[in-house]
Amino acid sequence: MSDAATTNLTDKATYERLQKDVIAVKNDIAALTEQITDALNSFAGSASKQAQRGYKQARANAEQAVDDMSERGSAMMDAAHDAASSIEETLEDAITQRPLATVALALGVGFLIGVTWRR
């Protein structure tokens, strides 16, 4: 064999080796891309699940707060109603037991309001 033939065979072998290496690198990049895609999808799914859990928890907390406030409001309304009833009963008792004193007190309060209103 001549030098040209040997060089040609060497160049051909080198070319084939380089071609195999390029194919191997392409395959490695494709596999790596697939692994990265899988990891990102897994991460996105995990983040989505966490966000959904956080949303559900926040919603449950808000509903609980509304329920608590509703119960407190109802209890306050009941207490105000009881207090108004108690005041009403007390006034009725006072008017029934001392009608003249009650009329005098009403006149006195009316006079004070009138004097204050003028100023």
Buried (B, 14 or more C-beta within 10 A) or exposed (E): EEEEEEEEEEEEEEEEEEEEEEEEEEEEEEEEEEEEEEEEEEEEEEEEEEEEEEEEEEEEEEEEEEEEEEEEEEEEEEEEEEEEEEEEEEEEEEBEEEEEEBEEEEEEEEEEEEEEEEE
